């Protein structure tokens, strides 16, 4: 049985105090809320903090607030299950709620938070193993080594993005609020990530993600399609978020964001320009999916073959576009 190593636990009185504690303890400290990603990694020796700064008790992070501009602020400590049960979020942001409902299993969604899922670690078959396994095959760049085992010629780690909710938040144009020792700032979710599986987040180490700011729905429809080995538990091997705005049957705007095909969520919305100003049909959707899938570069670092994952990316994009068009999760996603 893998056991947690010893650590100190600190219980700040606010998110601002948590940021100060992170600044004081530096690289020895990590934030913990639900702990569904961090604690297993501590057991496997992938991360080795001496101090955990708790967030789960902070009421300021557990609120869902409707803003005057028609959007919503969702506290980073709101659980994934609570997002799925919130009637206003379900009505306004179907794709985001769908992505939240597809994370892992019911038990872990009851503990896992939306902030944790936005910041969830990248993953790779050469990294997500026990210490003994990694030692036997040779450590990788992401932990203890100096080479990317899946792409030895790469100057950066190619572990893949694994957040289900991030691509939908990006497609919806959402932002996050970060609190650090110097104060508060708001950044687009799209700018929270970078193309490096080791240093995948752009937020400072002493910043705390306190809320997700979802914009006013304003006619946007959204969807999320997840491909994985099993219907529960597993991370995505391909994930596709689509957001669409329509005037009657005509597409006014369309955004497409991929996950699990590289170290950061991949915005391929440029490929959707062919849909603008026209009604959806099979030929148009197939061509857009073909173009949108081209930038995807899956490698042999997750379960299922990378050639199959590349092919499924195109199919998942088609499905996500059709599902985004509908307004009810109970109706068919394709025309009769």
N, C-alpha and C positions, 0 to 999 in steps of 0.2 A: 504494500500500500504506500502510495506517495503521500508524504506529510508536509504540512506547511512549515517553513523555517521560522525561527524566532524573529519577532519584530515588535516595535513599539507602536502603539495606536494613539493618535491624537484626535481630540474631538473639538474642532473649532466652533465658535459661536456664530460664525457667518462665513459667506463665501469669501469676503475680503480678508478675514482672518486666516482662512485656509490658504489663500494666496501668499500671505505673509509667512506662514509656516513652510510652504514650499520654498520660498526664497531663502529662508533661514537654513533649511536642511539640504538644499541643493539636490544633487543627483541621488542622494540616499533616500529621498522621499517620493512617494507615489500617492495619488488620489484614489480613493475607493468609495464606491456607492453600492451598487449591486454585487460587484466583485465576480461576476460570472465569467469574465475574460481574464482578469488579473490573477485571481487566486489559483486557478489551474496552472497558469504560467509560473507562478512562484513555486508551486509544487514540483514542476519539471525543471526548475533552475534556469528558466529563460529570462526572468527578471529577478533581481535580488535586492529589493529595497529593505532598508533597516527601519524605516518609518512609514506608516500608512496614515494618511490624513483623511478622516472620515467625512463624508458628505451626506450620507443617507438620512441623518436626523434633521437636516436643515429644512425647515418649513418653507423658506423663501425659494427653494428649488423644486417644490412639490406642487406648484400652482399652475393652472391653465387659465389664462386671462384673455378675454376678448378686448381688442383695442378699439379706440374710437374710429380708426381708419378702416375697420372691417376685417383686419387680420387678427391673428392670435399669437400670444406669447406662451410657449410651452416650457415650463421649468425643466432644467436638465435632469432633475431627480424624479420626474414623472416616469412611472414604469411603462414598459411597452404594452403591458396588458391594460393599463389605465388609458392609454391612447386609444386602444381598440374599443374601449367601453364608453368613450366620450361621444355623446350624440352629435354635438356641433362639429367636432373634428371629423367624424365619420361622414357627415353630410357634405362638408366643404372640401376635404382633402382625401378623397377615396384612395388614391394611389399611395399616399404616405401612410395611411392607416393600414392598408393592405401590406405594405412592406414591414410595418411593425409587427403585424400578425404572423408573418412568415419567418421571423427570427427564431431560430432554435426550437425550443419546446415550451409548452404552457408553463411548466414549473420555472424555467429560466426567464420567461417573459414576465412572470410575476415579480422577479427580483431585478432583472436587467432594466436599465434606464435609457431614456432617449439620448442623454448626453454620453453615456457609456457606449452606445452603439455608434454614434457619430465619431467617437474617438477610438473605436475598437482597433486592436493591433492588426497589422497585415499578417498574412500567413503563407506558409510554404512547407512542403513535405520535408525539406532539409532542416527546418527550424522547429516545427511543431512535434517534436519527439522528446523522449526522456534524455537526460544528460548523458547516460551511458550510451545510448544509440548515437547521439551526435558526436560523442567522443570517438566512437568506433569508426565512423565514416569520415570524420574530419569536420571540425567546426566550420560554420559558415560566417559570412560577413556580418550578418544580423546579430550574431552572438558568439563572441570568443574567437572568431576566425577573421581572415582577411581576404576571402574570396567568395564570390557568389557561386554556390555549387550548381545552380541551375543554369547560370550564364557566366561561365568563368571569365569571359572577355569583358564583361560589363564592369564599369567603374563604380556602379551603384548597385545596391541590393534590389532584386527583382521580385521580392515577396509581394503578394497581390492584395489589393484592397478587399475587405470582407464585410464592410458595412452594407446592410440592406437598405437602411433609411437614408443614407447620404445621397445616393443618386436621385431619389425622388425630391429631396429637399433642394437639390441643385436645380432640377428641372422646374420646380415651382418658383425659383428665384428667392429662396429663403436666405436668411442670414443668422448668425449666432452672436450672442453677447458674451464677451470675455471680460473677466475681472482679474487684474493683476495688482502688484504692489503700487504701481503708478496710477491706478484708476481703471476705468471701464472703457471698452471700445467695442464697436460693432463691425463685423466683417461678413462678406458673403460666404455662404457655406462652400461655394466653389473654390474660394481662395484659402480654405482651411487645410488643403492637401497639396502635396507635391510629389513629383515622379521619383520617389526614392523609398523603397520598402523598409529601410532602416529608420530614416528620419522622415516619416510620412506626414506628420502634422507640422503646420507652419506656426501654430501658436507657441508662445514662449513656455518653457518648462514651469515657470511660476505663475502661469495664468490658469484660471478656472473657467470652464465653459458653464455659464449659469442659465442660459435659455436659448431656445430656438425661436426665431421670429418668422412666422409664416405670413406671407403677404395676403392681402384681400383676395379671395378666390376670383372675383371679377370675370367669371365665365370660363375659367380654366378647368379642364377635366384632366384627370391624371390616372395612371395605372402603373403597376409594377409586376413584372414577370420574373420569377426565380427558377433557375434550373439547378438541381442538386441531386445527389445520389438517392436520398430518401425523402419522403414527404415531411419529415420532421427532423430536428436536431441539426442537420448539416448546414454548413456555410454554403453560400452560392458558388457554383463553378462558373456560372454566368448569371448576371442580373441586369435587367433592362427597365429603366424608368422612362415613361413617355408622358408628356404634358401637352395638351392641345386646346386651342381656342377656336371655336367655329361660329360662323354666321349661317344659321340653318344647316344645310349639308356641306357647306363650303369651308375648307380649312383656312383660318385666318393666321394662325401661328402654331408652330409645333417645335417641341424640344425633346431631344433624346439623349439620355445619359446612361452609360454602361458601367458596370462594376465587375470585379473579379477577372478582368482581362488585362490588368496591369497594376502597378503599385498605387495608383490613385483613380478615383472615378473619372471616366472619360466622357467628355461632352462631345457628342457627334451631331449636334443639332444642325450644323451646316448642310448635312446630307438631306435634311427634311425640307429644304427650300423647294424641291420639286413638287411638294404637296400643296404649297401655298396658292390660294386663289382657285382651287378646284375641289371637286368632290372626290372622296376616296374610292378607289377601285383596286382590284387585285393587282393589276399590272403596275400601277403607280407605287403601291405599298411594297411590292416585291423589289422594285428597282431601288427605292429609298433604303430598304433593309440591306440590300446588297452593298450599296455605297457606304452606309453607316457602319457596317461590320468590318470594312476594310482596315480601319485604324486599329482594330483589336489585335493584340499580340499575345494571346495566351501561350504560356510556356509549360513545360513538364514539371510543374511545381504544385499541382493540386490533384485531387482524385479525378478519374476519368481522363481520357487521352486529350491532348491539346488540339489535335486535328478535329476530333469530334466536338470539342468545346467551341472551336472557331466556327464550325458549321452550325452549331446550335445558337450561336450569337445572332446570326441572320434570322433564324426561325423565331427566336424570342423577340427580336425587334418587330417583326411582322405582327406577332401576337399582341405585343404591348401597344402598338399603334391602333389596332382594331379595338382593343379593350378600352383605350383612352377615349375613343369616340362615343362610347355608350355612357349613359347617365345613371344607370341602375346596375348594381352588381348581380342582379338576378336575371338580367336579360342576356340574350346571346351576344357574343363579341364579334360575330361575323354576319354579314348580310345573308339572308336566306337565298 
